[in-house]
Amino acid sequence: MKFSLAFSPCPNDTFIFDALVHHKINTEGFEFDVQLEDVQTLNEWAINGKMDISKISYGVLPLVMEQYSLLNSGGALGMGVGPLLITRANSGISIEPKGGAYTLPANTKIAIPGKNTTAHLLFSLAFPEAGNKVFTIFNRIEDAVLSGEVDAGVIIHENRFTYQDKGLVKLIDLGAYWEETLQVPIPLGGIILKKTIDPAIAATINRLIRQSIQYAFDQYPQVAEFVKQHSQEMSEEVMRKHIDLYVNQYSLDLGPGGHKAVEQLLKISGNQPY
């Protein structure tokens, strides 16, 4: 039996799925037709119901719950893993507290890594009045800020580890704001599966994803070539930092803490618990 499967080329996703898609574990007869894309493309595909199984931003979960179920394994949650709002060192931009949230100077142009991303949701929670947003693929945001195309940007993934080297400075850790406000882990990305798939098969796929992660953990610090091939231009040090930060116990299983975090996200977005 074959299923379509989509995830990003980021090291945390390739680390998680390598053993599954390359049959380093027993996949119990299941095959996977794999596509790798940036997270906003994955979010749009999920809205359109394109893939059987897919990584998504938790920010898009409310829009896909009629078609998809959330799996317990394979996602990215945690403390200290959230997006950062950054700007140029000499930009003169500052943030001001207001009513438990923050404001930016009027008409500050902000680059956001996709409309349906968790990063956008967290930014909107911290800056509810900010309206001048430019939705930009995540790996272009640092350059957009440096060039002055935008005044500030929300960065995710490996850019957390590289922005200072480029002369950029942090205005606020949006993940820390979430943690302090809600006292739950940050739900960044999850794995969804079409509700039309038999529940017993869904449970097996969830178990296989967990086994794939455990296999990768058991091999670590050795990293598969699949992960290195798709780590683009990042250094091995940054690649390992990426894995260490985004693949953790919540990736193996959401558990009560992870489910509580997802419920809080859905509550904020105006949806009922899943």
Secondary structure by P-SEA (a helix, b strand, c coil): cbbbbbbcccaaaaaaccccccccccccccccbbbbbcaaaaaaaaaaccccbbbbcccccccccccbbbbcccccccccbbbbbbbcccccbbbbbccccccccccbbbbccccccaaaaaaaaacccccccccccccaaaaaaaaccccbbbbccccccccccccccccccaaaaaaaacccccccbbbbbbccccaaaaaaaaaaaaaaaaaaaaacccccaaaaaacccccaaaaaaaaacccccccccccaaaaaaaaaaaaaaccccc
